[in-house]
Amino acid sequence: MTSVKEFRVDREPTASDLGAGRFVFTDAYSVFDWGQMPDAIPGKGASLCTMGAFNFERLAESGVPTHYEGVVDSDGEVVALADCEEPPTEMAIQLTQVPDLPYRGDDVDVTASDTDGDDTDAYDYDAYHDAAGENFLIPLEVVFRNTVPVGSSLRKRGDPADYGLDSNEWPDEKVALSEPVVEFSTKYEEQDRYLSRDEADRIAGVAAIDDLESVARSVNELLNEQAAAAGFTHEDGKIECLYHDGEIRVADVVGTFDENRFSVDGHQLSKEVIRQYYKREQPEWVDAVSEAKANVAVTDGADWRPLCEIDPITLPDEVVTAVADMYSAGANAYTGTGWFDAPSLADAVDAITEL
């Protein structure tokens, strides 16, 4: 299902019933949609599993439905996070159906503006929903934004006034939004793209877009509160959801340093640290990735990776160590529990700002 965590099935879902399975979190990482990168970040998988479980349990307390069943302890039992003696790396989850999304060819311009709601024609979403019935993973990512940093794609898609800002031009620094912005993007297309609300509604099938937005706002509010309690700022993030028996449930993983962007005193505390490192140290690879994505529209397939002629470099040991400490110290601070043998959050932040 993803390049950085393994997916195991214990019981297959059916047209009417949810199945059961597990996520096994690894120390691999991915940036710029590349897939698994050359290095591993020690402790990263345990950090993501611990933070994800912590957030799922907070969501359950708030009445937000999710697919979370618990974490797997050292004895192989499914338990609550507090019942683990060490950071878990496996999460038990409910499973829903994920049909294939047929690609119908490159004769449709999938890179064009999506304001007319017609770009979904390159992928056969009708076939996806015909196979899914009413028990399926909604093929969307729901993005929520509390800030708009410099370089954000949001600045290209609208003017400040569109998002409640009293300005005609975007300023040259990060902007805090008075109200969160919720957007929708594709989940299973080879290149992620943002969608008009009408197009997102079509892709969601029988799941209501208004309900998806409401769930996303509830998740965002909880993450904002938890981040603030830990001394973080929650800048943006995303959720994925399943639809079963008329109900939307939060799926995948929520509120980690991979799915969300956090900061401390203006310093990034998320996978964005690695993205920025590659932009500084190997801009030619970042440019080659962008060029490959742009050129895929003229090929006979949907996968842009074979068109990229440059591979990413490996990370120096000091970068791996600093990023590993960021994940572990950040998880300790966010959950309020010393799960990991890690430096203080302040020391970890100092280290990553020096990269």
N, C-alpha and C positions, 0 to 999 in steps of 0.2 A: 504494500500500500504506500509506503514511503521509502526513501533511500536511507534513512537514519534510524529506523526502528523496525524490528521484525514483527511479523503478524502471524499469529497462530490461531487455528480454528479448532475448537473443542466440539462444537455442535453447529452444523450448518443452519442458517436461517431458511425459512420457507416463505411462500407467498403470504402467509398469515401470521407466522410466529418469528420472533427474534431468536437468533442463535446465541452462542457463547464463544468467547475467544480471549486472546491475550495480546497485549502489546509487550514486546521485549525491547527495552530501550538500550541502544548501543552508544558507544562513544564516538560514532561517526558524525560528520556534519556535512551540510550542503549550503552553498551560496550561489546566487544568481541562477537558480534552477539547474545547476550543473549535475546534480546527483552527488553520490558519495565522493568526497574530496580525498586527497592523498594521505592526510594525517588523521589521527584520532585524538580526541581531547579527553584525557583521563578524568573519570568521574562525571562526565557530562550526562550520560544516560541516567545515572542514579539521580542527578540533580533534576532533570526534566520529569522523571517519574514521581519524585517526591513533591515537587511543586504542583504538578498536574493533579496528583491525588489530593493534595491539600486543598486546591481550588474546587475540585469536584465535590469534596465533602462540605465545603462552605456553601456551594450552590445548592446542594441537597437540603441543607439547613434553611436556605432561603426559599425553598419550594420550586426551584428551577429543575425540570426533569433533565436527566443526563443518561448516558449509556454506561456509566461507571458502576462497577460492582465491588471494587476493593483492590488492594494490592496483594502480591504474593510474598509471604514471609520466607524465612530461611528453611522452614519445614515444608514448604510447598502449599501451605494453606492460604486461602483467600481471607484477608482480615482488613480491618480499618488501619489507616496509616499509623495511628497512635499505638497500635499493638505490635508494630515492627520494632525489633531491637537494633536494626541497622537500615540504612537507606535502601529502599526497594528498587529493583530494576524491571519488575514485571507488574503489569496492571491487568486485572480481569475486567472485561467489558462485554456488553451485549453487542451482538452482530446483526446487521441488517443486510439486505440484498444490495449488491453493487453491480448492475449489469454492464456489459460493454457499451461504450459510446462510439458508434460507428463514425469513421471519418469518411466523408463523401467526396473528397478530392480537392485539388488545389485550384479548381476553376472558379471557386468562390473566394473573394477577397476577405480573408479573416483578419487582416491587419488594418482594415479601414475603420473610420469612425463608427462607433456603435450607436449613434444617437437615433438612427432610424429603426433600430430593433430588428434588422434583417441579417446580421452577421452570423447568427446561429445556424444558418443554412449549411455551412461547411461541415457541421456535425449533426448527426441524426438524433436529436433529443426525443423525437416522437418514438423512435425505436427503443431508446433507453427506458422511457416511461411505460411503454407497452409491456416490456419485460419485467418492470419493477412492480407494477400494480400499486398497492398502497403500503408497501413495506420496503423502504429504500433509503439510501444515502442521498440527500439532496445535492445535486451536482453544482453547488455554489460554495464560494467562500464569502462570509459576511464580515466585512471589515469595519472597524470602528476607530475613529480618530479623535483624540483630545487635543492634539497639537498639530501644527503644520510646519515641519522643519524646512530649511532651505533645501531645494532639490526634490521636494515631495512632488509626486506626479499629480497630486490634487491641484497644485498651482497651474498646471497646464490644462486642467479640465474645467476651470471656473475662475471667476474673479472673486476678490475678497468679500465683496458685498453679498455674493451668493451664499456665503457661509456665516453671515451675521457680523462681519467686520466692518467698521466704519472707516473704510479706506478704498481708494480707487486702484491702488497698486499693492502688490505683495511686498512687504518689507524685507530687508536683507538679513533678517534673523528669524529664529523660530517664533511662531505665533501660537499662543494658547487660545483655544476656541471657547466661547462662552457656553456653547452647547455642542455635545459630540456630534460628529458627522458619521452616518452609517452608509456604506456603499456595498455593492455586490460585484463579485468578479467570478470568472469561470474557475472550475475545480479540475476538470479532467482534460481540457484542451492542452495541446503541447505548449502553447504560450498563453500565460495568464492575460486576461484583458478585462477592463472594467466595463460594466453593462449599464444601459439605461434601465430604469425601474420596470418598464414594460417588458424588456427583453429578459430581465432577471425573473419576472413573474412567469414568463413562458417556460423558462428553463426549470423553474421550481416545480412544475407540474401541479399536483393537487395541493401541495403545501402553500399556504398563504404568505405572500411577501410581507404583509403587515405583521403577521405573527412572528416571522423570522426576525424582522427588525426589532420587535418588542423583546424577544429573547436576547438578541445581541445587546440591546441597551441595558437589560438587567445584568448580563454578564459583565459588561463594561463598568457599570456602577460598582459592582462588588469588587472588581479588580482595582478600580481607583481607590476604594476605601482601604483595601488590604495593603496596597502599595504605599499609600500615605502613612499608614500605621507603622510601616517598616522604614520610613524615611525615603521612599522612592517617589518618583513621578511616573505614572503609567501614561505613556504617550500614545500608543496605538496598538492594535492587535486584530485578531480575527478568530472566528469560530467556524466550525462545520457542524452540520446538524443532520439527524436522520428523521424520517417521518414513519410513524407506525401507529396504526389504529386511531388515526385522526389527531395524533399528538406529535409535536415537534420536540425532539430531545437533543441536547448538546452532545456532540460526538467528538472523535479524535482526542486531542489534548488541549487544555485551556490554561492560559496565563503563565507560560514559561518564557525563558529567555530566547527560545527559538520562535515561538508563535507571536510573541509580543515584544514591543520595545519599551524598556524602562530606562530611567536615567536617575542619577544621584548628583545633585548640585550642578546640573548641566552636563554631566559626563555620561556617555552611553553605558548602559548595563544590559547588553543583549548581544545577539549574534551580529548586530550591526557593526560591532567592533571588528569582526573578521572581514566583513564586506569592505569596510573602510581601509583595512590593511591591504587588501588586494588592489583596491583602487590606487593606493599610494605606491605600492611596491611592484605590482605587475599590471599596470594600466593597459598594456598591449593585450593581455588575456581578456580583461574586462571588455575592451573594445571589440575583440574578436568574437566574444559571446554575443554582444549586441548586433554585430554585423551578421552573424549566422542566423540569429532570430529574425532579422529583417529580410534575409535572403531566402528563408525557407518557403516563402509564398510562391517562388518560381520553381520549386522542386516537385517531385512526384509524391511526396509524403508529407507527414506532419512533424517529423523529428528534425530539429535544427542541429543537434549535436554533431552529426557527421560532417557538417559544413564548417565546424570550428577547427582551424588548423593549428591552434596553440593549446597546450595543456596547462593547467594551473601548477604553480610551483608548490613545493612543500613548505611548511611553516618552520622557522627557526625554533630551536628548543625553548628559548626564552619567551617566545610568543605563545607556544603551546602551554607552558607553565602559567603564564599570566592569564590566559583565557580560561584554563582549568580552574584557577583560583577564583576567577570572576563567577563562574557557574556555582562552585561550591560555597563560597562566602555569601554570594547573593541568595542562594537557597536557604542558608542558615538564617540570614536576616529576614527574608520574606516570611518564612514559616515561624520565626521566633523560637527555633529549636536548633541546637548544635548537632545536626545530623552528620556533618562532615568535619574532619580535621583540616581546618582551613584558616588562612589569615583573617584578620578583621576586615569588615567591608571597606573601611577607609583605606587600608593598605592595599586591598585588591583593586580598588578604583584607582589609586595612585599608580599602580603597576600598569594597568591597561591604558591610562592616559599618556604614559611614556612610550608606548609602542610606536 
